[in-house]
């Protein structure tokens, strides 16, 4: 059988699916793939065998139904590209996916607790099917091959411009979002509409949502507080605006000024993003708490009695401003760097000064970055529960209400799900607002034409304002960290301030026994596990995020809005709810991952995915589509165009996504606190445990080591990714506004 060269991808994926069916374990192994002791287990093991061995030796003939559609793919690959080939691929691939999923979900639910459908299947098939484990690598790769087969069929039918790569990217990304975002989240949110007996009830959901504590407006009539929904909306809006403004000013100073502050800015501005949340909260409490430095100074200087003024909306807003400004800084910086200097120089050659040029040229081109920074800051704020718990006092928000509904004495999953619905609707509303503001405006600044200009310096007035805000902010950042880290270098904070390194020795001691190094410190295991899982998640997060951003910017397809919102949904859900969603969805077959490192990697990946998507979306809006089209006209494939033309122009977005996903994976708490086990203990859960035991010294010492490690990792990522080369002049070259026209004497 000969295959057309245009069908090569179809053959490769079909062959991969058959190899997985014949050579890899169909069911999940408790200790992972590398726990196999030899090839014999792939044949003789009851649950460790390949699917082919399960069919031939272990009385599970129904598994072969999932592999039969792959034979249709080989038959289709022998045909020339046509609609007939498309129908064959699409129908066989979709049927194969449905059959494999039906086997997983309807055959042998755990412990024989089968529903009616599973009971019928168990009677029709072998009773040994009851209690079968979840999917292993064989089943996962076979499903991927069948999904790609269906995608190729859709492309042959005319969808996705007929491009097989685009079809595979859209369908594959949508499948991942469905499995790891929509499925677990919707499964949890559905609990809002279940009554106490577990029966579906719309009224039960409405009663959980419609009450005074959520929507009350008592703050407008008296001294009582507003409902938690209004508190959340107010705080998120304030945080989104303030982080966007401050992040933009920092980005402009970093890229558009010659101030010496730039060096300190490069070091201190991203520092909060690489800090465990416990450290920021402790530093702010040591400064502004009842026994903090500020209150002590006010009492000493003015006789003002120490109070709890810091605890409330102001304290939460200050902590969120501190924590989320670096995200806005990273997003806006990439957009500012992508603005073409030739546009600014053209304005100045038409006698516009720098202020007018900034208002009418530079600032409008920054709008995608500003909108994306606000969106991320808003969603980060509504999903944050650590800062409101530490500094909120009596100021309650939806995330803390959800947290206490799940882990508190009430344990009301229905109420938590109902509150999560409100957060999701808030996120959807601001997402729709952002799309309405930007609309279909064109923000292209990087085209295929040469651009040898240099960036315009900030107008003098704006530069003074930016420095007047940035310098105190950087000093404030430095003070917070000095106070926060002092606890790791003293015996006991608050009682004995004798300098010591004992806390570091306890956490990170290294001994030599028998000529070999021994990692004797109590923190090494959690540190190694965290670095390993974060390093695995970061490139996957950045790659998928930029791929989705490219699809949203360059490809038009049905359901694109729903596809984009699915990529942002994980941000709209508080980390605690997402962690519980993963437990409910992946604790039972067929997608059984609880207790493994894989579920933590997936949680890291999809929790941090929206930042990569938004940073990539802002960057793609600056790239002229003619760059892609020129490469395609020269017969470059879509994949090659992305790799050799587009990706080098996205280096700021790549760096931002890699840095953010890595450091947030290292420092996240809420999303993984329910997913860790003794074998997968993480750095942040270790720190929280030490804080719970009152061992602040070791906790702060560990936090200090984490920050140093992540600072080195951030520098390494920026060095590996490199700078974007746009062929611009040196800053030393004269700018148009610096050039003075001189009269030329001529001799007749």
C-alpha positions as CSV (number, residue, x, y, z in Angstrom):
1,X,0.0,0.0,0.0
2,X,1.5,3.4,-1.0
3,X,0.7,6.6,0.7
4,X,0.4,10.1,-0.7
5,X,3.1,12.5,0.6
6,X,0.4,14.9,1.8
7,X,-0.9,12.2,4.1
8,X,2.4,11.6,6.0
9,X,1.0,13.1,9.3
10,X,-2.0,10.8,9.1
11,X,0.3,7.7,8.8
12,X,2.6,8.8,11.6
13,X,-0.2,9.3,14.1
14,X,-2.0,6.1,13.1
15,X,1.3,4.2,13.5
16,X,1.9,5.8,16.9
17,X,-1.5,4.7,18.1
18,X,-0.9,1.1,17.0
19,X,2.5,1.0,18.7
20,X,0.9,2.3,21.9
21,X,-1.8,-0.4,21.7
22,X,0.7,-3.2,21.2
23,X,3.7,-2.2,23.3
24,X,2.6,0.1,26.2
25,X,0.6,-0.7,29.3
26,X,-3.1,0.0,28.8
27,X,-3.9,0.6,32.4
28,X,-2.2,3.0,34.8
29,X,0.6,1.5,36.9
30,X,0.6,2.6,40.6
31,X,4.3,3.4,40.6
32,X,4.7,4.6,37.1
33,X,5.9,3.2,33.8
34,X,9.5,2.8,35.0
35,X,8.3,0.4,37.8
36,X,8.1,-2.4,35.2
37,X,10.7,-5.1,36.1
38,X,10.9,-6.5,32.6
39,X,9.1,-7.1,29.2
40,X,7.4,-10.1,30.7
41,X,5.1,-7.9,32.7
42,X,3.8,-6.3,29.5
43,X,2.4,-9.8,28.6
44,X,1.8,-11.7,31.8
45,X,0.7,-8.9,34.2
46,X,-3.0,-8.8,34.7
47,X,-3.1,-5.0,34.9
48,X,0.3,-4.1,33.5
49,X,-0.1,-5.8,30.1
50,X,-0.4,-4.0,26.8
51,X,-3.8,-3.7,25.2
52,X,-2.9,-6.4,22.7
53,X,-1.9,-8.8,25.5
54,X,-5.1,-7.9,27.3
55,X,-7.1,-8.9,24.3
56,X,-5.3,-12.1,23.6
57,X,-4.4,-13.4,27.0
58,X,-6.5,-11.7,29.7
59,X,-10.1,-11.9,28.3
60,X,-10.7,-8.3,27.5
61,X,-11.6,-8.5,23.8
62,X,-13.6,-5.2,23.8
63,X,-10.3,-3.2,23.9
64,X,-9.6,-4.1,20.3
65,X,-12.6,-1.9,19.3
66,X,-10.6,1.2,20.1
67,X,-7.7,0.2,17.7
68,X,-9.9,-0.8,14.7
69,X,-10.5,2.9,13.6
70,X,-6.7,3.3,13.2
71,X,-6.9,0.8,10.3
72,X,-9.4,3.1,8.7
73,X,-6.7,5.8,8.9
74,X,-4.3,3.7,6.9
75,X,-7.0,3.1,4.3
76,X,-7.7,6.9,4.2
77,X,-3.9,7.6,3.9
78,X,-3.8,5.6,0.6
79,X,-6.4,8.0,-0.9
80,X,-5.7,11.5,-2.3
81,X,-6.9,14.4,-0.2
82,X,-10.6,14.7,-0.7
83,X,-13.9,15.1,1.1
84,X,-14.4,11.3,1.0
85,X,-11.0,10.9,2.8
86,X,-12.1,13.6,5.3
87,X,-15.4,11.9,6.1
88,X,-13.6,8.5,6.6
89,X,-11.0,10.1,9.0
90,X,-13.4,12.2,10.9
91,X,-16.1,9.6,11.5
92,X,-13.6,6.8,12.3
93,X,-11.6,9.0,14.7
94,X,-14.6,10.3,16.5
95,X,-16.1,6.8,16.8
96,X,-12.8,5.5,18.2
97,X,-12.6,8.3,20.8
98,X,-16.2,7.6,21.9
99,X,-15.6,3.8,22.2
100,X,-12.4,4.2,24.3
101,X,-14.0,6.8,26.6
102,X,-17.1,4.6,27.0
103,X,-15.0,1.7,28.0
104,X,-13.2,3.8,30.6
105,X,-16.2,5.5,32.1
106,X,-18.8,2.7,31.9
107,X,-16.9,-0.5,32.5
108,X,-15.9,-1.3,36.0
109,X,-16.3,1.7,38.1
110,X,-14.1,1.5,41.3
111,X,-14.8,-1.2,43.8
112,X,-17.6,-2.6,41.6
113,X,-19.8,0.5,42.4
114,X,-21.3,0.5,39.0
115,X,-24.2,2.5,37.8
116,X,-27.0,1.1,35.6
117,X,-25.1,1.5,32.3
118,X,-21.9,-0.1,33.8
119,X,-24.0,-2.9,35.2
120,X,-25.4,-3.8,31.8
121,X,-21.9,-3.7,30.2
122,X,-20.5,-5.8,33.0
123,X,-23.2,-8.5,32.3
124,X,-22.5,-8.4,28.6
125,X,-18.8,-8.5,29.0
126,X,-16.5,-10.4,31.3
127,X,-17.1,-9.9,35.1
128,X,-13.4,-9.4,35.4
129,X,-14.0,-6.0,33.9
130,X,-15.4,-4.7,37.1
131,X,-12.8,-2.8,39.1
132,X,-10.4,-2.2,36.2
133,X,-7.8,0.6,36.8
134,X,-7.7,3.9,35.0
135,X,-6.1,4.7,31.7
136,X,-2.3,4.2,31.3
137,X,0.1,5.5,28.7
138,X,-1.2,3.0,26.1
139,X,-4.7,4.3,26.3
140,X,-3.7,7.9,26.5
141,X,-1.5,7.8,23.4
142,X,-4.2,5.8,21.5
143,X,-6.8,8.4,22.4
144,X,-4.4,11.1,21.2
145,X,-3.9,9.3,17.9
146,X,-7.7,8.9,17.4
147,X,-8.3,12.6,18.3
148,X,-5.7,13.7,15.7
149,X,-7.3,11.4,13.2
150,X,-10.6,13.1,13.7
151,X,-8.9,16.5,13.4
152,X,-7.2,15.6,10.1
153,X,-10.6,14.5,8.8
154,X,-12.1,17.9,9.7
155,X,-9.3,19.6,7.9
156,X,-9.8,17.5,4.8
157,X,-13.5,18.6,5.0
158,X,-12.5,22.2,4.7
159,X,-12.2,23.3,8.3
160,X,-9.2,25.2,9.7
161,X,-8.2,26.4,6.2
162,X,-7.6,22.7,5.3
163,X,-4.3,22.8,7.3
164,X,-3.6,19.6,9.1
165,X,-1.3,21.3,11.6
166,X,-3.8,24.0,12.5
167,X,-6.5,21.3,12.8
168,X,-4.4,19.2,15.1
169,X,-3.4,22.3,17.2
170,X,-7.1,23.4,17.7
171,X,-8.5,20.0,18.4
172,X,-5.6,18.9,20.6
173,X,-5.6,22.1,22.6
174,X,-9.4,22.0,23.0
175,X,-9.2,18.4,24.2
176,X,-6.7,19.3,26.8
177,X,-8.8,22.2,28.0
178,X,-11.8,20.0,28.1
179,X,-10.1,17.3,30.2
180,X,-8.1,19.4,32.6
181,X,-10.2,22.6,32.9
182,X,-13.8,22.2,31.8
183,X,-14.4,18.7,33.0
184,X,-13.1,19.0,36.6
185,X,-14.4,22.6,37.1
186,X,-17.9,21.9,35.7
187,X,-18.1,18.7,37.7
188,X,-17.5,20.8,40.8
189,X,-19.8,23.7,39.8
190,X,-22.6,21.2,39.1
191,X,-22.7,20.7,42.9
192,X,-24.4,24.1,43.2
193,X,-27.6,22.6,41.8
194,X,-27.8,19.5,44.0
195,X,-29.9,19.5,47.1
196,X,-29.0,17.9,50.4
197,X,-30.3,14.5,49.0
198,X,-28.0,14.8,46.0
199,X,-30.9,15.4,43.6
200,X,-30.7,18.1,40.8
201,X,-32.5,21.3,41.9
202,X,-32.3,24.7,40.4
203,X,-34.0,26.2,43.4
204,X,-31.2,24.9,45.7
205,X,-28.6,26.8,43.7
206,X,-30.6,30.0,43.7
207,X,-31.2,29.8,47.4
208,X,-27.4,29.4,48.0
209,X,-26.7,32.5,45.9
210,X,-29.5,34.9,46.7
211,X,-28.8,35.9,50.3
212,X,-27.8,39.1,52.2
213,X,-24.3,37.9,53.0
214,X,-23.4,37.7,49.3
215,X,-25.3,40.6,47.8
216,X,-26.1,42.9,50.8
217,X,-25.7,46.6,50.4
218,X,-25.7,47.5,54.1
219,X,-22.5,49.5,53.7
220,X,-24.5,52.1,51.7
221,X,-27.0,52.6,54.6
222,X,-25.0,52.1,57.8
223,X,-21.7,51.0,59.1
224,X,-22.2,47.4,58.3
225,X,-20.2,45.8,55.5
226,X,-21.3,45.1,52.0
227,X,-21.9,41.6,50.7
228,X,-18.9,39.5,49.8
229,X,-19.7,39.7,46.0
230,X,-19.5,43.5,46.1
231,X,-16.4,43.4,48.2
232,X,-14.8,41.0,45.7
233,X,-15.8,43.2,42.7
234,X,-14.6,46.4,44.3
235,X,-11.3,44.9,45.3
236,X,-10.6,43.2,42.0
237,X,-11.4,46.4,40.0
238,X,-9.1,48.4,42.3
239,X,-6.3,45.8,42.1
240,X,-6.6,45.5,38.3
241,X,-6.4,49.2,37.7
242,X,-3.6,49.9,40.2
243,X,-1.4,46.9,39.1
244,X,-1.8,47.9,35.5
245,X,-0.9,51.5,36.1
246,X,2.1,50.7,38.3
247,X,3.3,47.9,36.1
248,X,3.1,50.2,33.1
249,X,5.1,52.9,34.7
250,X,7.8,50.4,35.7
251,X,7.8,49.0,32.2
252,X,8.2,52.4,30.6
253,X,11.1,53.3,33.0
254,X,12.8,50.0,32.2
255,X,12.5,50.4,28.4
256,X,12.1,54.1,27.7
257,X,14.4,55.9,30.1
258,X,18.1,56.2,30.9
259,X,17.6,56.5,34.6
260,X,20.0,54.6,36.9
261,X,16.8,53.2,38.6
262,X,16.6,50.7,35.8
263,X,19.2,48.4,37.4
264,X,17.4,48.3,40.7
265,X,14.1,47.9,38.8
266,X,15.3,44.8,37.0
267,X,16.2,43.3,40.3
268,X,13.4,44.4,42.6
269,X,10.3,44.7,40.4
270,X,10.0,40.9,39.6
271,X,10.9,40.0,43.2
272,X,7.4,39.6,44.6
273,X,6.5,37.1,41.9
274,X,9.3,34.7,42.9
275,X,8.4,35.0,46.6
276,X,6.3,32.4,48.6
277,X,3.1,34.1,49.6
278,X,3.9,33.6,53.3
279,X,6.9,35.9,53.1
280,X,5.0,38.9,51.6
281,X,2.2,38.6,54.2
282,X,4.6,38.4,57.1
283,X,6.7,41.3,55.9
284,X,3.6,43.5,55.6
285,X,2.3,42.4,59.0
286,X,5.7,43.2,60.6
287,X,5.5,46.7,59.1
288,X,1.8,47.6,59.5
289,X,0.3,45.1,61.9
290,X,-0.8,46.0,65.4
291,X,2.8,45.4,66.7
292,X,4.4,46.4,63.5
293,X,7.1,49.1,63.0
294,X,4.7,51.8,61.7
295,X,2.3,51.5,64.7
296,X,5.2,51.4,67.1
297,X,6.6,54.6,65.5
298,X,3.2,56.4,65.6
299,X,2.8,55.5,69.3
300,X,6.3,56.7,70.1
301,X,6.1,59.9,68.1
302,X,2.5,61.0,68.4
303,X,1.1,58.9,71.2
304,X,-1.4,57.2,68.9
305,X,-2.6,53.9,70.3
306,X,-1.7,50.9,68.0
307,X,-4.7,49.8,66.0
308,X,-5.8,47.2,63.4
309,X,-6.2,49.8,60.7
310,X,-4.1,47.7,58.3
311,X,-6.5,44.7,58.4
312,X,-9.3,45.1,56.0
313,X,-9.7,46.1,52.3
314,X,-6.7,48.4,52.5
315,X,-4.4,45.6,53.7
316,X,-5.7,43.1,51.2
317,X,-5.3,45.6,48.3
318,X,-1.8,46.6,49.4
319,X,-0.8,42.9,49.5
320,X,-2.4,42.2,46.1
321,X,-0.8,45.3,44.6
322,X,2.6,44.1,45.9
323,X,2.0,40.5,44.6
324,X,0.4,41.1,41.2
325,X,2.2,44.2,39.9
326,X,5.1,42.1,38.6
327,X,2.7,40.2,36.3
328,X,1.5,43.4,34.8
329,X,5.1,44.6,34.5
330,X,6.1,41.5,32.5
331,X,3.1,41.6,30.2
332,X,3.3,45.4,29.4
333,X,7.1,45.3,29.1
334,X,6.9,42.9,26.2
335,X,4.3,45.1,24.4
336,X,6.3,48.3,25.0
337,X,9.4,46.6,23.6
338,X,7.4,45.6,20.5
339,X,6.3,49.1,19.5
340,X,8.0,50.2,16.3
341,X,10.2,53.2,16.7
342,X,9.6,54.2,13.1
343,X,6.0,55.1,13.9
344,X,7.2,57.4,16.7
345,X,10.0,58.9,14.5
346,X,7.4,59.5,11.7
347,X,5.3,61.5,14.2
348,X,8.3,63.6,15.3
349,X,9.4,64.4,11.8
350,X,5.9,65.9,11.4
351,X,6.9,68.3,14.2
352,X,5.0,66.5,17.0
353,X,6.8,66.7,20.3
354,X,7.5,63.7,22.5
355,X,4.4,64.3,24.7
356,X,2.0,64.5,21.7
357,X,3.7,61.5,20.1
358,X,3.3,59.4,23.3
359,X,-0.4,60.3,23.6
360,X,-1.4,59.7,20.0
361,X,1.0,57.0,18.8
362,X,2.8,55.1,21.6
363,X,-0.1,54.9,24.2
364,X,-2.8,53.6,21.7
365,X,-0.4,50.9,20.6
366,X,0.0,49.8,24.2
367,X,-3.7,49.1,24.7
368,X,-3.5,45.3,24.1
369,X,-0.9,45.0,26.9
370,X,-2.9,47.3,29.2
371,X,-6.1,45.4,28.6
372,X,-4.4,42.0,29.2
373,X,-2.6,43.2,32.3
374,X,-5.9,44.5,33.8
375,X,-7.7,41.2,32.9
376,X,-5.0,39.1,34.6
377,X,-4.8,41.4,37.6
378,X,-8.6,41.3,38.0
379,X,-8.8,37.5,37.8
380,X,-5.8,37.0,40.1
381,X,-7.5,39.2,42.7
382,X,-10.9,37.4,42.6
383,X,-9.1,34.1,42.8
384,X,-6.7,35.0,45.6
385,X,-7.5,33.8,49.1
386,X,-4.1,33.8,50.8
387,X,-3.9,37.6,51.1
388,X,-7.5,38.1,52.3
389,X,-7.0,35.5,55.0
390,X,-3.8,37.1,56.2
391,X,-4.7,40.8,56.0
392,X,-8.5,40.8,55.5
393,X,-9.7,40.9,59.1
394,X,-13.5,41.3,58.9
395,X,-13.4,42.1,55.2
396,X,-14.6,39.0,53.5
397,X,-14.5,38.1,49.8
398,X,-15.8,35.2,47.7
399,X,-12.5,33.3,47.7
400,X,-12.3,33.2,51.5
401,X,-16.0,32.2,51.7
402,X,-15.3,29.3,49.3
403,X,-12.3,28.3,51.3
404,X,-14.1,28.1,54.6
405,X,-17.1,26.4,53.0
406,X,-14.8,23.6,51.8
407,X,-12.3,23.2,54.7
408,X,-14.3,24.7,57.5
409,X,-16.6,22.9,59.9
410,X,-19.6,23.4,57.6
411,X,-18.1,21.5,54.7
412,X,-20.8,22.7,52.3
413,X,-19.6,21.8,48.8
414,X,-22.9,23.0,47.3
415,X,-22.4,26.5,48.7
416,X,-18.8,26.6,47.6
417,X,-19.8,25.7,44.1
418,X,-22.5,28.4,44.0
419,X,-20.0,31.0,45.1
420,X,-17.6,29.7,42.5
421,X,-20.3,30.3,39.9
422,X,-20.3,34.0,40.8
423,X,-16.5,34.2,40.4
424,X,-16.8,32.6,37.0
425,X,-19.5,35.1,35.9
426,X,-17.3,38.0,37.1
427,X,-14.4,36.7,35.1
428,X,-16.6,36.2,32.1
429,X,-17.9,39.7,32.4
430,X,-14.5,41.4,32.5
431,X,-13.4,39.1,29.6
432,X,-16.3,40.3,27.5
433,X,-15.6,43.9,28.5
434,X,-12.0,43.6,27.3
435,X,-13.0,42.2,24.0
436,X,-15.5,45.0,23.6
437,X,-12.9,47.7,24.3
438,X,-10.3,46.2,21.9
439,X,-12.8,45.0,19.3
440,X,-11.2,44.4,15.9
441,X,-8.8,47.3,16.1
442,X,-5.4,46.9,14.5
443,X,-2.3,47.2,16.8
444,X,0.3,45.9,14.3
445,X,3.8,47.4,15.0
446,X,6.2,44.6,13.8
447,X,5.9,44.1,10.0
448,X,8.1,42.5,7.4
449,X,9.6,45.9,6.5
450,X,13.0,47.0,7.9
451,X,12.9,49.0,11.1
452,X,16.2,50.5,12.1
453,X,14.8,53.0,14.5
454,X,15.3,53.4,18.2
455,X,12.7,53.8,20.9
456,X,11.6,57.3,21.9
457,X,12.5,58.4,25.4
458,X,9.7,59.2,27.8
459,X,8.3,62.8,27.8
460,X,10.0,64.7,30.6
461,X,6.8,65.2,32.6
462,X,5.8,61.5,32.4
463,X,9.3,60.5,33.3
464,X,9.2,62.5,36.5
465,X,5.8,61.2,37.5
466,X,6.9,57.6,36.8
467,X,10.1,58.0,38.8
468,X,8.3,59.7,41.6
469,X,6.1,56.6,41.9
470,X,8.6,53.9,41.1
471,X,11.4,54.9,43.4
472,X,9.3,54.9,46.6
473,X,7.7,51.6,45.5
474,X,11.1,50.0,45.0
475,X,12.3,51.3,48.4
476,X,9.1,49.9,49.9
477,X,9.8,46.6,48.3
478,X,13.3,46.5,49.7
479,X,12.0,47.3,53.2
480,X,9.4,44.6,53.1
481,X,12.0,42.0,52.2
482,X,14.5,43.2,54.7
483,X,12.0,42.7,57.5
484,X,10.6,39.5,56.1
485,X,14.0,37.8,55.8
486,X,15.4,38.9,59.0
487,X,13.6,36.1,60.8
488,X,15.7,33.5,59.1
489,X,18.9,34.9,60.5
490,X,18.0,35.3,64.2
491,X,17.4,32.8,66.9
492,X,13.7,33.6,67.6
493,X,11.8,36.5,66.1
494,X,10.3,38.8,68.7
495,X,12.4,37.3,71.6
496,X,16.0,36.6,70.8
497,X,17.6,38.5,67.9
498,X,21.0,36.9,68.2
499,X,22.3,36.3,64.6
500,X,22.5,32.6,63.6
501,X,22.6,30.3,60.6
502,X,21.1,27.4,62.5
503,X,17.8,27.6,60.6
504,X,19.6,27.1,57.3
505,X,21.6,24.2,58.7
506,X,18.4,22.5,59.9
507,X,16.8,22.9,56.5
508,X,19.8,22.4,54.1
509,X,22.5,20.6,56.0
510,X,24.9,18.4,53.8
511,X,27.1,15.8,55.4
512,X,29.7,13.4,54.0
513,X,29.5,9.8,55.0
514,X,31.6,7.0,53.4
515,X,32.9,9.4,50.8
516,X,29.4,10.3,49.5
517,X,27.4,13.4,50.1
518,X,24.2,13.0,52.2
519,X,21.4,15.5,51.9
520,X,20.7,15.6,55.7
521,X,18.6,18.8,55.8
522,X,14.9,18.3,56.4
523,X,13.9,20.5,53.4
524,X,15.9,18.8,50.6
525,X,13.2,16.3,49.6
526,X,10.5,18.9,49.2
527,X,12.9,21.2,47.3
528,X,14.0,18.5,44.9
529,X,10.4,17.5,44.2
530,X,9.2,21.1,43.7
531,X,12.0,21.9,41.3
532,X,11.5,18.7,39.3
533,X,7.7,19.3,38.9
534,X,8.0,23.0,38.2
535,X,10.7,22.5,35.6
536,X,8.5,19.9,33.9
537,X,5.4,22.2,33.9
538,X,7.1,25.5,32.8
539,X,7.9,24.6,29.2
540,X,4.6,22.8,28.7
541,X,2.7,25.8,30.0
542,X,4.6,28.3,27.9
543,X,4.4,26.1,24.7
544,X,0.6,25.4,25.0
545,X,-0.1,29.0,26.1
546,X,1.7,30.5,23.0
547,X,0.1,28.0,20.7
548,X,-3.4,28.9,21.9
549,X,-2.5,32.6,21.6
550,X,-1.4,32.0,18.0
551,X,-4.6,30.1,17.2
552,X,-6.7,32.9,18.7
553,X,-4.8,35.6,16.8
554,X,-4.3,33.9,13.4
555,X,-7.1,31.4,12.9
556,X,-10.8,31.9,12.7
557,X,-13.0,28.9,13.7
558,X,-16.4,28.3,15.2
559,X,-16.5,28.4,19.0
560,X,-13.4,30.6,19.2
561,X,-14.8,32.7,22.0
562,X,-15.7,29.6,24.1
563,X,-12.2,28.2,23.3
564,X,-10.6,31.4,24.6
565,X,-12.7,31.5,27.8
566,X,-11.9,27.9,28.5
567,X,-8.2,28.8,28.5
568,X,-8.9,31.5,31.1
569,X,-11.4,29.5,33.3
570,X,-8.7,28.1,35.5
571,X,-7.8,31.6,36.6
572,X,-11.4,32.5,37.4
573,X,-11.6,29.6,39.8
574,X,-9.9,30.0,43.2
575,X,-7.0,27.7,43.7
576,X,-8.7,25.8,46.5
577,X,-11.7,25.0,44.3
578,X,-9.4,24.0,41.4
579,X,-7.6,21.6,43.7
580,X,-10.8,20.1,45.0
581,X,-12.0,19.8,41.4
582,X,-9.0,17.8,40.5
583,X,-9.5,15.5,43.4
584,X,-13.1,14.8,42.4
585,X,-12.4,14.4,38.7
586,X,-9.1,12.4,38.9
587,X,-9.5,10.3,42.0
588,X,-11.3,7.5,40.2
589,X,-10.9,5.7,36.8
590,X,-10.5,6.2,34.0
591,X,-8.5,9.4,34.6
592,X,-6.9,8.3,37.9
593,X,-4.0,10.5,38.8
594,X,-4.5,11.5,42.5
595,X,-1.4,10.9,44.6
596,X,1.0,11.1,41.6
597,X,3.4,13.9,40.5
598,X,1.5,14.1,37.2
599,X,-1.6,15.6,38.7
600,X,0.5,18.3,40.3
601,X,2.2,19.0,37.0
602,X,-1.2,19.3,35.2
603,X,-2.5,21.6,38.0
604,X,0.6,23.8,37.7
605,X,0.2,23.8,33.9
606,X,-3.4,24.8,33.5
607,X,-3.5,27.0,36.6
608,X,-0.7,29.2,35.0
609,X,-1.8,28.8,31.4
610,X,-3.8,32.1,31.1
611,X,-0.7,34.3,31.6
612,X,1.0,32.6,28.7
613,X,-2.2,33.0,26.6
614,X,-2.6,36.7,27.5
615,X,1.0,37.6,27.0
616,X,1.1,35.8,23.7
617,X,-2.2,37.4,22.6
618,X,-0.8,40.9,23.2
619,X,2.4,40.1,21.4
620,X,0.6,38.6,18.4
621,X,-1.4,41.7,18.0
622,X,1.8,43.5,17.2
623,X,3.0,41.1,14.5
624,X,1.8,41.8,10.9
625,X,0.1,38.8,9.4
626,X,2.2,39.3,6.2
627,X,5.1,37.8,8.1
628,X,3.3,34.5,8.3
629,X,1.9,34.8,4.8
630,X,5.3,35.5,3.2
631,X,6.8,32.3,4.8
632,X,3.8,30.2,3.6
633,X,4.1,31.6,0.1
634,X,7.7,30.4,0.1
635,X,6.3,26.9,0.7
636,X,7.2,26.7,4.4
637,X,4.8,24.6,6.4
638,X,2.7,26.2,9.2
639,X,4.8,24.5,11.9
640,X,8.1,25.7,10.3
641,X,6.7,29.2,10.0
642,X,5.9,29.3,13.6
643,X,9.3,28.0,14.6
644,X,11.6,30.0,12.4
645,X,9.6,33.3,11.8
646,X,7.1,33.9,14.5
647,X,8.7,32.4,17.6
648,X,11.9,34.5,17.5
649,X,9.7,37.7,17.4
650,X,7.9,36.5,20.6
651,X,10.9,36.2,22.9
652,X,9.5,38.7,25.5
653,X,6.3,36.7,25.7
654,X,8.2,33.4,25.8
655,X,10.4,34.7,28.6
656,X,7.4,36.1,30.5
657,X,5.4,32.8,30.2
658,X,8.4,30.6,31.2
659,X,9.3,32.8,34.2
660,X,5.8,33.2,35.5
661,X,4.9,29.5,35.1
662,X,8.1,28.3,36.8
663,X,8.1,30.6,39.7
664,X,4.3,30.3,40.3
665,X,4.7,26.6,40.3
666,X,7.4,26.9,42.9
667,X,5.4,29.2,45.1
668,X,1.7,28.2,44.7
669,X,-0.2,26.9,47.7
670,X,-4.0,27.0,47.3
671,X,-4.3,24.9,44.1
672,X,-2.1,22.0,45.3
673,X,-2.6,21.9,49.1
674,X,-5.1,19.1,48.7
675,X,-3.0,17.2,46.0
676,X,0.3,16.7,47.8
677,X,1.2,13.4,49.5
678,X,4.1,12.3,51.6
679,X,5.9,11.4,48.3
680,X,5.1,14.6,46.6
681,X,5.5,17.2,49.4
682,X,6.2,20.6,47.9
683,X,8.2,23.6,49.2
684,X,5.2,25.8,49.9
685,X,3.3,23.1,51.8
686,X,6.5,22.4,53.8
687,X,6.7,26.1,54.7
688,X,3.1,26.2,55.7
689,X,3.6,23.2,57.9
690,X,6.6,24.8,59.6
691,X,4.5,28.0,60.2
692,X,1.8,26.0,61.7
693,X,4.3,24.5,64.1
694,X,5.6,28.0,65.0
695,X,9.0,27.4,63.4
696,X,9.2,30.7,61.7
697,X,13.0,30.6,61.5
698,X,13.2,27.5,59.3
699,X,10.2,28.7,57.2
700,X,11.9,32.0,56.5
701,X,15.3,30.4,55.8
702,X,13.6,28.1,53.3
703,X,11.8,31.1,51.7
704,X,15.2,32.9,51.4
705,X,16.7,29.9,49.7
706,X,13.7,29.6,47.3
707,X,14.0,33.2,46.3
708,X,17.7,32.9,45.5
709,X,17.0,29.8,43.5
710,X,14.2,31.3,41.5
711,X,16.2,34.5,40.9
712,X,18.9,32.3,39.4
713,X,16.4,30.4,37.4
714,X,14.8,33.6,36.1
715,X,18.2,34.9,34.9
716,X,18.9,31.6,33.3
717,X,15.6,31.6,31.4
718,X,16.1,35.2,30.2
719,X,19.7,34.2,29.0
720,X,18.5,31.1,27.2
721,X,15.6,32.8,25.5
722,X,17.6,35.9,24.6
723,X,16.5,39.2,23.3
724,X,14.3,39.9,20.3
725,X,16.3,41.2,17.3
726,X,14.4,43.8,15.3
727,X,17.3,45.4,13.4
728,X,17.1,48.6,15.2
729,X,19.8,51.2,15.6
730,X,22.0,51.7,18.6
731,X,20.8,54.0,21.2
732,X,23.9,56.1,20.5
733,X,22.7,56.8,17.0
734,X,21.1,60.2,16.4
735,X,17.3,60.4,16.6
736,X,15.3,62.5,14.1
737,X,14.5,65.0,16.9
738,X,18.3,65.4,17.5
739,X,19.1,66.1,13.9
740,X,19.5,69.8,13.1
741,X,19.0,70.8,9.5
742,X,22.0,72.7,8.2
743,X,22.0,75.0,5.2
744,X,24.0,73.8,2.3
745,X,26.0,76.3,0.3
746,X,25.9,75.7,-3.4
747,X,28.1,77.3,-6.1
748,X,26.6,78.2,-9.4
